[in-house]
């Protein structure tokens, strides 16, 4: 599942529709993914950001801030793998 994002260097919030991982894979000067409940976050203000992943639960809100110079205007929600 893909989320179109607003890459403008401002905070935006989304809600996860399932248990899984939110990922950003691209280049941007600033990438921040954060779980709104405060559990986990990833911050990278390096020159290039490549791969960022945070775990989310169904119905959980998460926030992102991605600079306008992003090469990928999407976040992806990868379902958590079920029990085998």
C-alpha positions in Angstrom: 0.0 0.0 0.0 1.4 3.4 -0.9 0.6 6.8 0.6 1.1 9.9 -1.5 3.0 12.4 0.7 3.3 16.1 0.9 7.0 16.8 0.8 7.3 20.4 2.0 9.4 20.2 5.1 6.4 20.4 7.4 4.8 17.8 9.7 2.0 15.6 8.3 0.1 12.8 10.0 -1.4 9.6 8.6 -3.1 6.5 10.2 -2.0 3.0 9.6 -4.7 0.7 8.2 -2.9 -2.5 9.3 0.0 -3.9 11.3 3.2 -3.5 9.5 6.1 -1.2 8.6 6.0 2.3 7.2 9.0 2.8 4.8 10.6 5.6 2.9 13.1 4.7 0.3 14.6 7.6 -1.7 16.8 10.6 -1.4 15.9 13.8 0.5 17.9 16.2 2.6 15.6 15.7 5.6 13.5 12.6 6.5 11.8 12.1 9.8 9.3 9.3 10.5 7.8 9.2 13.9 5.1 7.2 15.7 2.8 9.8 17.3 2.4 7.8 20.5 6.1 8.5 21.1 7.4 4.9 20.9 9.8 4.9 17.9 11.2 7.4 15.5 14.0 7.8 13.0 15.7 11.1 12.2 18.2 11.7 9.5 19.2 15.3 8.6 22.2 14.1 6.6 22.8 15.2 3.0 21.0 12.1 1.6 18.5 9.8 3.3 18.0 6.4 1.8 15.9 3.9 3.7 13.8 4.5 6.8 11.4 2.0 8.5 9.2 2.3 11.5 6.8 -0.3 12.9 3.1 0.6 13.2 -0.1 -1.0 14.4 -3.5 -0.9 12.8 -5.2 2.4 13.7 -2.0 4.0 15.0 -1.2 7.5 13.9 2.3 8.3 12.6 3.9 11.5 11.4 6.4 12.3 8.7 8.4 15.3 7.7 10.2 15.1 4.3 11.9 17.9 2.5 10.8 19.1 -0.9 13.9 17.8 -2.6 12.7 14.2 -2.2 13.2 11.8 -5.2 10.3 9.6 -4.0 6.9 11.3 -3.2 5.6 8.1 -1.4 5.6 6.3 1.8 4.8 2.6 1.8 3.0 0.4 4.3 4.3 -3.1 4.2 2.1 -5.6 6.0 3.6 -7.5 9.0 4.1 -11.1 8.0 1.7 -13.5 9.7 2.6 -16.6 11.6 3.8 -19.5 9.4 
